[in-house]
Amino acid sequence: MRRRGLRKQRGQRTAAPATLTPMLPESTRFPEVHGHRGCRGLRPENTVPAFREALRLGVDAVELDVVISADRQVVVSHEPWMSAAICRLPSGAPIRPAEARQHNLYQLPYARIREYDCGRTRHPGFPEQQPAPAAKPLLREVVADLEILTQQLGRPPVKYSIEIKSEPAHEGQFQPPPAELLALVLAELQALQILPRTTLLCFDKRILQLARFEAPTLPLCLLIEDELPLAAHLTALGFTPAVVGPNFRLLTPALAAALATQHIRLVPWTVNEPTDMRAVLALNPWAITTDYPNRLLALR
């Protein structure tokens, strides 16, 4: 995906980066650094090596995606299938792009999922990524590993920014219905005792609407990737979430100000270039999600 600067919303003017700071109250607080899929720019995405490296770099939170296996395990994966770009068959052979969705995680028990490698192939979009053999881990495996590493590093407990992957068109084929999907994830979070340090993210508003009642104290983040007005998204959601996570290219001073007025935390994604990071920093976000936490931490 081509890197671009901040983009305007419909009906809003785009300000040059030099004019962003005066639009909002100045803040001396540096935003939290959230490692996207661990640190996808440096290690294979959504793998234990990526989360470990993110923790060593000093992220405040790790961002990860979860889907469900055939035996109802909570698996860390961006797609509910094996991506041909990064995964290999148990035999070691590459996966043909046209056949990727045939390797459906929702139809595979986790023991079978573990046989695929999703770390030895460098993602074509991230030349600095260091490949390493890795399977798609269970959520509980990631958390257990990071909790131990946190103690070994003597650092504060890490936070978890967990995106539930859900699309209406995928129900029945690639995922369970929203209520079952949410229940499986919440049960795992409760068992792992990390709810107080977790924010739940989703594009699918149905998941967030259910989570509001099933876990009323859990911070919820509405993810946004289109140019519909903020008011339209909030009306469709039916309540004010704790966090809104827009694609950073949708950011404007007006959007940031609107969120601040409603006491909604701003956590844009995925900000990878230092020039974009500086422009986003001018909008005083609560956190920034990045594939390169090392680059963002260098600006702290």
C-alpha positions in Angstrom: 0.0 0.0 0.0 1.4 3.4 -1.0 2.3 5.7 1.9 0.4 8.9 1.8 0.0 11.9 4.1 -3.1 12.7 6.2 -6.3 12.8 4.2 -9.4 14.8 4.6 -12.9 13.5 5.5 -15.8 14.5 3.4 -16.7 18.1 3.8 -13.6 18.9 5.8 -10.5 20.8 4.7 -7.1 19.2 5.0 -4.6 21.3 6.9 -0.9 21.2 6.1 1.2 19.5 8.9 2.6 22.8 10.0 -0.8 24.0 10.9 -2.0 21.0 12.9 -0.6 21.8 16.3 -2.5 25.1 16.9 -5.8 23.3 16.2 -5.8 21.4 19.4 -4.7 22.0 23.0 -1.0 21.4 23.4 0.0 18.3 25.4 3.3 17.2 26.9 2.1 13.6 27.1 3.6 11.3 24.5 1.0 8.8 23.3 1.1 5.1 24.1 3.0 3.0 21.5 1.0 0.0 20.3 2.9 -2.6 18.3 0.8 -3.6 15.3 0.6 -7.4 15.1 3.6 -7.3 17.5 6.0 -5.4 15.2 5.2 -6.5 11.7 7.9 -4.3 10.1 10.6 -6.2 12.1 9.3 -9.7 12.8 6.7 -12.1 11.2 3.2 -10.7 12.1 1.1 -12.1 14.9 3.8 -14.5 16.0 5.5 -15.0 19.4 8.8 -13.6 18.0 7.0 -10.4 16.9 5.4 -9.9 20.3 8.6 -10.7 22.2 10.5 -8.1 20.1 7.8 -5.5 20.6 8.0 -6.0 24.3 11.8 -5.7 24.3 11.6 -2.5 22.3 9.3 -1.0 25.0 5.8 -0.9 23.6 3.0 0.0 26.0 0.6 -2.4 24.3 0.7 -5.2 21.8 -2.0 -5.2 19.1 -3.1 -8.5 17.8 -6.0 -10.2 15.9 -8.0 -13.2 16.9 -10.1 -15.8 15.1 -11.6 -19.2 16.0 -10.5 -22.7 15.1 -12.7 -25.7 14.4 -12.2 -26.9 18.0 -13.2 -23.4 19.3 -9.7 -22.3 20.3 -8.9 -18.5 20.2 -6.1 -18.3 17.5 -4.0 -15.2 16.8 -4.3 -14.5 13.1 -5.3 -11.6 10.9 -7.2 -13.7 8.4 -9.4 -16.7 9.2 -7.3 -18.6 6.7 -3.7 -19.2 5.8 -2.4 -16.2 3.9 -0.5 -17.1 0.8 1.8 -14.1 1.3 3.3 -15.4 4.6 2.3 -19.0 5.3 3.5 -22.4 4.0 1.9 -25.8 3.9 2.9 -28.4 6.5 5.1 -29.9 3.8 7.0 -26.6 3.5 5.6 -25.8 0.1 4.1 -22.3 -0.6 0.4 -21.8 -0.6 -1.1 -20.8 -3.9 -3.0 -17.5 -3.6 -6.1 -18.9 -5.3 -6.2 -21.7 -2.7 -5.5 -19.7 0.5 -9.1 -19.7 1.7 -9.3 -23.5 1.4 -6.9 -23.5 4.4 -9.8 -22.3 6.6 -8.9 -22.0 10.3 -12.5 -22.3 11.3 -12.5 -25.7 9.7 -9.2 -26.9 11.1 -8.5 -28.1 14.6 -5.7 -26.1 16.3 -3.3 -29.1 16.2 -3.5 -29.0 12.4 -3.1 -25.2 12.3 0.2 -25.5 14.2 1.6 -27.6 11.4 1.7 -24.6 9.0 4.6 -22.2 9.1 3.8 -18.5 9.0 7.2 -17.0 9.9 9.8 -18.3 7.4 8.5 -16.2 4.5 9.3 -12.5 4.7 6.2 -10.4 4.0 6.8 -8.7 0.6 5.8 -5.3 2.0 8.3 -5.3 4.9 11.9 -5.6 3.7 13.3 -5.1 7.2 11.3 -8.0 8.6 13.5 -10.8 9.9 11.9 -14.2 9.1 11.8 -16.9 11.8 10.0 -20.2 11.9 6.7 -19.7 13.6 3.2 -21.1 13.8 0.0 -19.2 14.4 -0.1 -19.1 18.2 -3.1 -19.4 20.6 -4.0 -16.3 22.4 -3.2 -18.0 25.7 0.2 -18.9 24.5 1.0 -15.3 23.6 -0.2 -13.9 26.9 1.6 -16.6 29.0 4.9 -15.9 27.1 4.6 -12.1 27.4 3.7 -12.1 31.1 6.8 -14.1 31.8 9.0 -11.9 29.6 7.5 -8.8 31.3 8.8 -10.0 34.7 12.1 -10.9 33.2 12.6 -7.5 31.8 11.4 -5.8 35.0 9.0 -3.6 33.1 5.4 -2.5 33.8 2.7 -5.0 32.7 2.0 -4.8 29.0 -1.5 -3.9 27.7 -3.4 -5.9 25.1 -5.2 -4.4 22.2 -7.2 -7.3 20.8 -9.1 -7.1 17.5 -11.8 -9.6 17.0 -11.9 -10.4 13.3 -15.5 -10.5 12.2 -17.4 -10.0 9.0 -21.1 -10.7 8.4 -20.2 -12.4 5.1 -17.9 -14.8 6.9 -20.5 -16.2 9.3 -20.8 -20.0 9.2 -17.9 -20.4 6.8 -15.0 -18.6 8.4 -16.3 -17.7 11.9 -19.1 -18.5 14.4 -22.0 -16.0 14.9 -21.1 -12.8 16.7 -22.5 -13.9 20.1 -20.5 -17.2 20.1 -17.4 -15.5 18.8 -17.5 -12.8 21.5 -18.2 -15.4 24.2 -15.2 -17.5 23.3 -12.9 -14.5 23.3 -14.3 -13.1 26.6 -14.0 -16.4 28.3 -10.3 -16.6 27.3 -9.6 -13.1 28.5 -11.2 -13.8 31.8 -9.3 -17.1 32.2 -6.1 -15.3 31.4 -6.9 -12.5 33.9 -6.0 -9.7 31.6 -9.3 -8.0 31.2 -8.2 -4.9 33.2 -5.3 -4.4 30.7 -7.3 -5.1 27.6 -9.1 -3.0 25.0 -11.4 -4.8 22.5 -11.3 -3.6 18.9 -13.6 -4.4 16.0 -14.8 -3.1 12.7 -18.0 -5.1 13.1 -20.3 -3.0 15.2 -22.4 -6.0 16.2 -19.5 -7.4 18.2 -19.1 -4.1 20.0 -22.8 -3.8 20.7 -22.8 -7.2 22.3 -19.6 -6.6 24.2 -21.1 -3.4 25.8 -23.5 -5.6 27.7 -21.5 -8.7 28.2 -18.4 -6.9 29.5 -19.5 -3.4 30.5 -16.2 -2.4 32.1 -14.1 -3.5 29.1 -12.9 -0.5 26.9 -14.2 -0.9 23.4 -12.6 0.6 20.2 -14.6 1.2 17.0 -12.2 0.7 14.1 -12.9 2.9 11.0 -11.5 2.6 7.5 -14.0 4.5 5.4 -14.8 8.2 4.9 -18.3 8.2 6.4 -18.7 11.0 9.0 -17.9 10.2 12.6 -21.5 11.0 13.6 -22.8 8.4 11.1 -20.6 5.7 12.6 -21.6 6.6 16.2 -25.2 6.6 15.3 -25.0 3.2 13.7 -23.1 1.9 16.8 -25.7 3.2 19.2 -23.4 4.3 21.9 -20.2 6.3 22.5 -17.1 3.9 22.6 -14.1 4.6 24.8 -11.8 4.6 21.8 -12.1 5.2 18.1 -9.4 3.8 15.8 -9.4 5.3 12.3 -7.0 4.6 9.5 -4.5 7.5 10.0 -5.0 8.7 6.5 -8.5 9.7 7.5 -7.3 12.0 10.3 -7.9 15.7 10.3 -7.7 18.3 13.1 -11.6 18.5 13.0 -11.9 14.8 13.5 -9.4 14.8 16.4 -11.2 17.7 18.0 -14.6 16.1 17.6 -13.3 13.0 19.4 -11.7 15.0 22.2 -14.9 17.0 22.7 -16.8 13.7 23.2 -14.0 12.3 25.5 -13.3 9.5 23.0 -9.7 8.4 22.9 -8.0 8.5 19.5 -5.8 5.6 18.5 -5.0 5.7 14.7 -3.5 2.9 12.7 -1.1 2.0 11.0 1.4 4.8 11.2 4.8 3.7 9.9 6.7 6.6 8.4 8.4 9.1 10.7 6.9 12.1 8.7 3.5 10.6 9.2 4.2 9.9 12.9 5.1 13.6 13.5 2.0 14.8 11.8 -0.2 12.4 13.8 1.6 13.4 17.0 0.5 17.0 16.4 -3.1 15.8 16.9 -2.5 14.6 20.4 -3.7 11.0 20.0 -4.0 8.7 23.1 -2.0 6.1 21.3 -0.5 5.3 17.9 -0.5 1.8 16.3 2.5 1.1 14.2 4.4 -1.8 12.5 7.6 -0.1 13.5 7.5 0.7 17.2 11.2 1.4 17.1 10.6 4.4 14.8 7.9 5.8 17.0 9.8 5.2 20.2 12.8 7.1 18.7 10.6 10.2 18.7 9.6 10.0 22.3 
